[in-house]
Amino acid sequence: MSERSHPICTDTVKASGAIKGQHFVKHDGAQAANNEAAYGVARHDAAAGEAVAIDTHGVVPVTAGAAIALGAAVQSDAEGRVIPATDAGVALGRAVEAASASGDLIRIHLNAN
């Protein structure tokens, strides 16, 4: 993964549960689950009740939950990781880098919703 990221907007929310860094987070401060809309991507881990910085737009690093092709539309999986979007999925952006396997850290162009 490239070390570059270009967040355009970052906000801080109170974590409503445990949050993993570089995973999708919902508007209510919970880790996003499969095919859910997301507010953005957490910059760091946070415990329930802690403040967590969320990148809401721009090019940001996210942990992959599967192999992802460069340029693919992406969505959240059950753990808040990035996976290829399905036709019925809530697309959260596009892969700026490819992932060869689950656990890879890649950059996406984030279009949170």
OpenMM code with the backbone's topology and positions (N, CA, C; nanometers):
from openmm import Vec3, app, unit

residues = "MET SER GLU ARG SER HIS PRO ILE CYS THR ASP THR VAL LYS ALA SER GLY ALA ILE LYS GLY GLN HIS PHE VAL LYS HIS ASP GLY ALA GLN ALA ALA ASN ASN GLU ALA ALA TYR GLY VAL ALA ARG HIS ASP ALA ALA ALA GLY GLU ALA VAL ALA ILE ASP THR HIS GLY VAL VAL PRO VAL THR ALA GLY ALA ALA ILE ALA LEU GLY ALA ALA VAL GLN SER ASP ALA GLU GLY ARG VAL ILE PRO ALA THR ASP ALA GLY VAL ALA LEU GLY ARG ALA VAL GLU ALA ALA SER ALA SER GLY ASP LEU ILE ARG ILE HIS LEU ASN ALA ASN".split()
positions = [
    Vec3(0.0836, -0.1178, 0.0000),
    Vec3(0.0000, 0.0000, 0.0000),
    Vec3(0.0877, 0.1236, 0.0000),
    Vec3(0.0429, 0.2191, -0.0716),
    Vec3(0.1098, 0.3477, -0.0692),
    Vec3(0.0860, 0.4144, 0.0658),
    Vec3(0.1797, 0.4904, 0.1118),
    Vec3(0.1653, 0.5603, 0.2400),
    Vec3(0.0845, 0.6886, 0.2252),
    Vec3(0.0493, 0.7253, 0.1047),
    Vec3(-0.0216, 0.8505, 0.0819),
    Vec3(-0.1703, 0.8370, 0.1105),
    Vec3(-0.2260, 0.9391, 0.1717),
    Vec3(-0.3704, 0.9510, 0.1829),
    Vec3(-0.4023, 1.0988, 0.1700),
    Vec3(-0.5219, 1.1268, 0.1232),
    Vec3(-0.5626, 1.2646, 0.1003),
    Vec3(-0.7054, 1.2839, 0.1481),
    Vec3(-0.7273, 1.2800, 0.2802),
    Vec3(-0.8634, 1.3056, 0.3275),
    Vec3(-0.9010, 1.4507, 0.3008),
    Vec3(-1.0229, 1.4713, 0.2556),
    Vec3(-1.0717, 1.6064, 0.2284),
    Vec3(-1.1447, 1.6609, 0.3501),
    Vec3(-1.2116, 1.5721, 0.4209),
    Vec3(-1.2884, 1.6142, 0.5381),
    Vec3(-1.2743, 1.5083, 0.6468),
    Vec3(-1.2478, 1.5526, 0.7678),
    Vec3(-1.2379, 1.4641, 0.8832),
    Vec3(-1.3266, 1.5196, 0.9930),
    Vec3(-1.4001, 1.4305, 1.0591),
    Vec3(-1.4876, 1.4684, 1.1693),
    Vec3(-1.4520, 1.3797, 1.2881),
    Vec3(-1.4989, 1.4156, 1.4037),
    Vec3(-1.4797, 1.3344, 1.5233),
    Vec3(-1.6163, 1.2953, 1.5770),
    Vec3(-1.6332, 1.1656, 1.6068),
    Vec3(-1.7583, 1.1166, 1.6644),
    Vec3(-1.7259, 1.0360, 1.7896),
    Vec3(-1.8270, 1.0161, 1.8732),
    Vec3(-1.8132, 0.9325, 1.9919),
    Vec3(-1.8450, 0.7890, 1.9520),
    Vec3(-1.7523, 0.6991, 1.9764),
    Vec3(-1.7721, 0.5582, 1.9412),
    Vec3(-1.8845, 0.4996, 2.0270),
    Vec3(-1.9834, 0.4384, 1.9622),
    Vec3(-2.0933, 0.3762, 2.0368),
    Vec3(-2.0615, 0.2306, 2.0704),
    Vec3(-1.9501, 0.1812, 2.0213),
    Vec3(-1.8997, 0.0467, 2.0490),
    Vec3(-1.7538, 0.0446, 2.0098),
    Vec3(-1.6914, -0.0710, 2.0189),
    Vec3(-1.5511, -0.0825, 1.9782),
    Vec3(-1.5371, -0.0540, 1.8292),
    Vec3(-1.4394, 0.0273, 1.7932),
    Vec3(-1.4131, 0.0659, 1.6543),
    Vec3(-1.2714, 0.0224, 1.6187),
    Vec3(-1.2574, -0.0383, 1.5016),
    Vec3(-1.1253, -0.0737, 1.4493),
    Vec3(-1.0803, 0.0350, 1.3528),
    Vec3(-0.9571, 0.0783, 1.3661),
    Vec3(-0.9011, 0.1753, 1.2739),
    Vec3(-0.8966, 0.1204, 1.1326),
    Vec3(-0.9101, 0.2086, 1.0346),
    Vec3(-0.9105, 0.1756, 0.8923),
    Vec3(-1.0270, 0.0825, 0.8562),
    Vec3(-1.1398, 0.0969, 0.9256),
    Vec3(-1.2650, 0.0258, 0.8975),
    Vec3(-1.3764, 0.1302, 0.8857),
    Vec3(-1.4834, 0.0955, 0.8142),
    Vec3(-1.5975, 0.1858, 0.7976),
    Vec3(-1.6738, 0.2042, 0.9290),
    Vec3(-1.7227, 0.3278, 0.9503),
    Vec3(-1.7995, 0.3635, 1.0690),
    Vec3(-1.9284, 0.4321, 1.0250),
    Vec3(-2.0381, 0.3997, 1.0934),
    Vec3(-2.1678, 0.4596, 1.0624),
    Vec3(-2.1830, 0.5959, 1.1306),
    Vec3(-2.2890, 0.6661, 1.0938),
    Vec3(-2.3162, 0.7984, 1.1491),
    Vec3(-2.3333, 0.7974, 1.3008),
    Vec3(-2.3818, 0.6855, 1.3559),
    Vec3(-2.4065, 0.6770, 1.5007),
    Vec3(-2.2828, 0.6359, 1.5804),
    Vec3(-2.1680, 0.6260, 1.5159),
    Vec3(-2.0444, 0.5915, 1.5847),
    Vec3(-2.0201, 0.4425, 1.6000),
    Vec3(-2.1028, 0.3601, 1.5355),
    Vec3(-2.0853, 0.2145, 1.5399),
    Vec3(-2.0063, 0.1680, 1.4185),
    Vec3(-1.9379, 0.0547, 1.4348),
    Vec3(-1.8681, -0.0063, 1.3216),
    Vec3(-1.9723, -0.0436, 1.2170),
    Vec3(-1.9493, -0.0114, 1.0911),
    Vec3(-2.0428, -0.0462, 0.9841),
    Vec3(-2.0424, -0.1974, 0.9631),
    Vec3(-2.1565, -0.2492, 0.9221),
    Vec3(-2.1707, -0.3918, 0.8940),
    Vec3(-2.1945, -0.4114, 0.7445),
    Vec3(-2.2223, -0.5346, 0.7054),
    Vec3(-2.2381, -0.5694, 0.5646),
    Vec3(-2.3394, -0.4809, 0.4931),
    Vec3(-2.2938, -0.4195, 0.3848),
    Vec3(-2.3785, -0.3425, 0.2944),
    Vec3(-2.4505, -0.2257, 0.3615),
    Vec3(-2.3929, -0.1695, 0.4672),
    Vec3(-2.4537, -0.0545, 0.5345),
    Vec3(-2.3917, 0.0750, 0.4839),
    Vec3(-2.4716, 0.1815, 0.4887),
    Vec3(-2.4186, 0.3140, 0.4616),
    Vec3(-2.3168, 0.3471, 0.5701),
    Vec3(-2.2177, 0.4259, 0.5361),
    Vec3(-2.1138, 0.4623, 0.6327),
    Vec3(-2.0906, 0.6122, 0.6304),
    Vec3(-2.0541, 0.6658, 0.7459),
    Vec3(-2.0176, 0.8070, 0.7579),
    Vec3(-1.8762, 0.8284, 0.7064),
    Vec3(-1.7909, 0.7287, 0.7277),
    Vec3(-1.6533, 0.7403, 0.6832),
    Vec3(-1.5687, 0.6261, 0.7338),
    Vec3(-1.4378, 0.6497, 0.7414),
    Vec3(-1.3394, 0.5487, 0.7820),
    Vec3(-1.2654, 0.5983, 0.9057),
    Vec3(-1.2583, 0.5124, 1.0083),
    Vec3(-1.1891, 0.5485, 1.1319),
    Vec3(-1.0387, 0.5569, 1.1086),
    Vec3(-0.9775, 0.6604, 1.1632),
    Vec3(-0.8324, 0.6758, 1.1529),
    Vec3(-0.7578, 0.5883, 1.2529),
    Vec3(-0.8245, 0.5491, 1.3618),
    Vec3(-0.7574, 0.4734, 1.4680),
    Vec3(-0.8600, 0.3898, 1.5433),
    Vec3(-0.8114, 0.2948, 1.6233),
    Vec3(-0.8990, 0.2147, 1.7088),
    Vec3(-0.9576, 0.3040, 1.8176),
    Vec3(-1.0775, 0.2679, 1.8641),
    Vec3(-1.1393, 0.3402, 1.9754),
    Vec3(-1.2320, 0.2461, 2.0508),
    Vec3(-1.2367, 0.2625, 2.1815),
    Vec3(-1.3296, 0.1874, 2.2659),
    Vec3(-1.4603, 0.2650, 2.2750),
    Vec3(-1.5672, 0.1978, 2.3157),
    Vec3(-1.6973, 0.2636, 2.3336),
    Vec3(-1.6810, 0.3858, 2.4231),
    Vec3(-1.7398, 0.4965, 2.3805),
    Vec3(-1.7348, 0.6205, 2.4574),
    Vec3(-1.6185, 0.7109, 2.4234),
    Vec3(-1.5178, 0.6597, 2.3536),
    Vec3(-1.4025, 0.7413, 2.3160),
    Vec3(-1.4300, 0.8188, 2.1877),
    Vec3(-1.3601, 0.9298, 2.1716),
    Vec3(-1.3668, 1.0064, 2.0478),
    Vec3(-1.2830, 0.9356, 1.9420),
    Vec3(-1.3344, 0.9326, 1.8191),
    Vec3(-1.2610, 0.8708, 1.7087),
    Vec3(-1.2682, 0.9627, 1.5870),
    Vec3(-1.1532, 0.9852, 1.5238),
    Vec3(-1.1467, 1.0675, 1.4021),
    Vec3(-1.1939, 0.9834, 1.2843),
    Vec3(-1.2853, 1.0404, 1.2056),
    Vec3(-1.3449, 0.9726, 1.0903),
    Vec3(-1.3173, 1.0550, 0.9650),
    Vec3(-1.2483, 0.9947, 0.8668),
    Vec3(-1.2331, 1.0589, 0.7360),
    Vec3(-1.3615, 1.0336, 0.6587),
    Vec3(-1.4275, 1.1413, 0.6142),
    Vec3(-1.5571, 1.1271, 0.5479),
    Vec3(-1.5511, 1.1410, 0.3962),
    Vec3(-1.4456, 1.2014, 0.3423),
    Vec3(-1.4301, 1.2173, 0.1976),
    Vec3(-1.2824, 1.2219, 0.1642),
    Vec3(-1.2491, 1.1804, 0.0438),
    Vec3(-1.1115, 1.1858, -0.0022),
    Vec3(-1.0547, 1.0480, -0.0283),
    Vec3(-0.9226, 1.0411, -0.0404),
    Vec3(-0.8514, 0.9155, -0.0627),
    Vec3(-0.7955, 0.8718, 0.0716),
    Vec3(-0.8455, 0.7567, 0.1209),
    Vec3(-0.8121, 0.7130, 0.2567),
    Vec3(-0.7785, 0.5641, 0.2600),
    Vec3(-0.6962, 0.5208, 0.3575),
    Vec3(-0.6648, 0.3788, 0.3715),
    Vec3(-0.7757, 0.3032, 0.4441),
    Vec3(-0.8055, 0.1829, 0.3947),
    Vec3(-0.9089, 0.0966, 0.4530),
    Vec3(-0.8580, -0.0479, 0.4479),
    Vec3(-0.8932, -0.1259, 0.5482),
    Vec3(-0.8567, -0.2668, 0.5518),
    Vec3(-0.9490, -0.3475, 0.4614),
    Vec3(-0.8919, -0.4271, 0.3730),
    Vec3(-0.9702, -0.5097, 0.2799),
    Vec3(-1.0225, -0.6347, 0.3501),
    Vec3(-1.1426, -0.6758, 0.3082),
    Vec3(-1.2019, -0.8002, 0.3565),
    Vec3(-1.1996, -0.9091, 0.2516),
    Vec3(-1.1465, -0.8765, 0.1339),
    Vec3(-1.1399, -0.9703, 0.0209),
    Vec3(-1.0466, -0.9112, -0.0833),
    Vec3(-1.0186, -0.9887, -0.1880),
    Vec3(-0.9440, -0.9352, -0.3017),
    Vec3(-1.0308, -0.8303, -0.3708),
    Vec3(-0.9678, -0.7211, -0.4152),
    Vec3(-1.0401, -0.6109, -0.4795),
    Vec3(-0.9585, -0.5637, -0.5988),
    Vec3(-1.0238, -0.5476, -0.7128),
    Vec3(-0.9564, -0.4985, -0.8330),
    Vec3(-0.9418, -0.3468, -0.8283),
    Vec3(-0.8348, -0.2975, -0.8857),
    Vec3(-0.8141, -0.1542, -0.9009),
    Vec3(-0.9347, -0.0934, -0.9717),
    Vec3(-0.9901, 0.0131, -0.9183),
    Vec3(-1.1025, 0.0828, -0.9802),
    Vec3(-1.2391, 0.0259, -0.9481),
    Vec3(-1.2450, -0.0841, -0.8734),
    Vec3(-1.3736, -0.1465, -0.8410),
    Vec3(-1.4542, -0.0600, -0.7444),
    Vec3(-1.5860, -0.0596, -0.7625),
    Vec3(-1.6745, 0.0011, -0.6635),
    Vec3(-1.6677, -0.0853, -0.5384),
    Vec3(-1.6736, -0.0216, -0.4208),
    Vec3(-1.6569, -0.0951, -0.2956),
    Vec3(-1.7686, -0.0660, -0.1968),
    Vec3(-1.7849, -0.1597, -0.1025),
    Vec3(-1.8832, -0.1464, 0.0045),
    Vec3(-1.8225, -0.2050, 0.1320),
    Vec3(-1.8996, -0.2011, 0.2397),
    Vec3(-1.8565, -0.2565, 0.3674),
    Vec3(-1.8958, -0.4032, 0.3783),
    Vec3(-1.8103, -0.4818, 0.4470),
    Vec3(-1.8477, -0.6200, 0.4797),
    Vec3(-1.9005, -0.6239, 0.6232),
    Vec3(-1.9246, -0.7418, 0.6766),
    Vec3(-1.9842, -0.7577, 0.8093),
    Vec3(-1.8964, -0.7013, 0.9215),
    Vec3(-1.7669, -0.6836, 0.8949),
    Vec3(-1.6743, -0.6321, 0.9969),
    Vec3(-1.6325, -0.4874, 0.9716),
    Vec3(-1.6911, -0.4229, 0.8709),
    Vec3(-1.6548, -0.2853, 0.8400),
    Vec3(-1.5337, -0.2724, 0.7497),
    Vec3(-1.4887, -0.3857, 0.6926),
    Vec3(-1.3763, -0.3822, 0.5978),
    Vec3(-1.4296, -0.3529, 0.4581),
    Vec3(-1.3425, -0.3170, 0.3668),
    Vec3(-1.3811, -0.2859, 0.2300),
    Vec3(-1.3802, -0.4135, 0.1453),
    Vec3(-1.4866, -0.4308, 0.0662),
    Vec3(-1.4993, -0.5437, -0.0269),
    Vec3(-1.5596, -0.4919, -0.1572),
    Vec3(-1.5507, -0.5705, -0.2661),
    Vec3(-1.6141, -0.5270, -0.3906),
    Vec3(-1.7653, -0.5105, -0.3709),
    Vec3(-1.8211, -0.4058, -0.4287),
    Vec3(-1.9652, -0.3808, -0.4182),
    Vec3(-2.0424, -0.4793, -0.5045),
    Vec3(-2.1575, -0.5182, -0.4540),
    Vec3(-2.2492, -0.6010, -0.5312),
    Vec3(-2.3479, -0.5089, -0.6014),
    Vec3(-2.4264, -0.5627, -0.6943),
    Vec3(-2.5249, -0.4803, -0.7646),
    Vec3(-2.6229, -0.4152, -0.6679),
    Vec3(-2.6578, -0.4846, -0.5602),
    Vec3(-2.7520, -0.4316, -0.4618),
    Vec3(-2.6807, -0.3606, -0.3471),
    Vec3(-2.5496, -0.3538, -0.3526),
    Vec3(-2.4712, -0.2976, -0.2429),
    Vec3(-2.4770, -0.1466, -0.2344),
    Vec3(-2.4421, -0.0955, -0.1169),
    Vec3(-2.4304, 0.0481, -0.0939),
    Vec3(-2.2858, 0.0856, -0.1256),
    Vec3(-2.2620, 0.1383, -0.2453),
    Vec3(-2.1256, 0.1726, -0.2868),
    Vec3(-2.0734, 0.2895, -0.2046),
    Vec3(-1.9555, 0.2717, -0.1457),
    Vec3(-1.8956, 0.3733, -0.0603),
    Vec3(-1.7742, 0.4400, -0.1243),
    Vec3(-1.7403, 0.3986, -0.2453),
    Vec3(-1.6277, 0.4583, -0.3145),
    Vec3(-1.5697, 0.3638, -0.4177),
    Vec3(-1.4451, 0.3929, -0.4595),
    Vec3(-1.3748, 0.3116, -0.5593),
    Vec3(-1.2329, 0.2852, -0.5116),
    Vec3(-1.1842, 0.1659, -0.5437),
    Vec3(-1.0484, 0.1275, -0.5054),
    Vec3(-0.9460, 0.2048, -0.5878),
    Vec3(-0.8547, 0.2724, -0.5197),
    Vec3(-0.7443, 0.3431, -0.5839),
    Vec3(-0.6239, 0.2490, -0.5967),
    Vec3(-0.6259, 0.1423, -0.5161),
    Vec3(-0.5247, 0.0371, -0.5212),
    Vec3(-0.5961, -0.0973, -0.5163),
    Vec3(-0.5331, -0.1991, -0.5692),
    Vec3(-0.5894, -0.3344, -0.5645),
    Vec3(-0.5517, -0.4019, -0.4331),
    Vec3(-0.6376, -0.4920, -0.3873),
    Vec3(-0.6077, -0.5780, -0.2720),
    Vec3(-0.5968, -0.7204, -0.3225),
    Vec3(-0.4920, -0.7900, -0.2834),
    Vec3(-0.4773, -0.9288, -0.3268),
    Vec3(-0.5446, -1.0258, -0.2309),
    Vec3(-0.5695, -0.9808, -0.1065),
    Vec3(-0.6301, -1.0709, -0.0077),
    Vec3(-0.6898, -0.9912, 0.1077),
    Vec3(-0.7720, -1.0586, 0.1851),
    Vec3(-0.8265, -1.0008, 0.3077),
    Vec3(-0.7122, -0.9590, 0.3991),
    Vec3(-0.7256, -0.8448, 0.4619),
    Vec3(-0.6221, -0.7943, 0.5518),
    Vec3(-0.5296, -0.6932, 0.4886),
    Vec3(-0.5279, -0.6867, 0.3540),
    Vec3(-0.4465, -0.5847, 0.2873),
    Vec3(-0.4998, -0.4460, 0.3230),
    Vec3(-0.4122, -0.3501, 0.3353),
    Vec3(-0.4506, -0.2110, 0.3567),
    Vec3(-0.4377, -0.1403, 0.2226),
    Vec3(-0.5505, -0.0915, 0.1713),
    Vec3(-0.5504, -0.0242, 0.0406),
    Vec3(-0.6133, 0.1142, 0.0540),
    Vec3(-0.5901, 0.1958, -0.0474),
    Vec3(-0.6536, 0.3279, -0.0509),
    Vec3(-0.7779, 0.3212, -0.1383),
    Vec3(-0.8814, 0.3910, -0.0921),
    Vec3(-1.0030, 0.4057, -0.1728),
    Vec3(-1.0347, 0.5540, -0.1855),
    Vec3(-1.1047, 0.5895, -0.2933),
    Vec3(-1.1613, 0.7226, -0.3041),
    Vec3(-1.2974, 0.7127, -0.2386),
    Vec3(-1.3106, 0.7697, -0.1204),
    Vec3(-1.4266, 0.7552, -0.0342),
    Vec3(-1.5376, 0.8523, -0.0704),
    Vec3(-1.6552, 0.7983, -0.0907),
    Vec3(-1.7762, 0.8780, -0.1121),
    Vec3(-1.8765, 0.8334, -0.0065),
    Vec3(-1.8516, 0.8692, 0.1181),
    Vec3(-1.9389, 0.8242, 0.2276),
    Vec3(-2.0810, 0.8737, 0.2049),
    Vec3(-2.1758, 0.7986, 0.2636),
    Vec3(-2.3147, 0.8388, 0.2462),
    Vec3(-2.3954, 0.8223, 0.3718),
] * unit.nanometer
topology = app.Topology()
chain = topology.addChain("A")
for resn in residues:
    res = topology.addResidue(resn, chain)
    for name in ("N", "CA", "C"):
        topology.addAtom(name, app.Element.getBySymbol(name[0]), res)
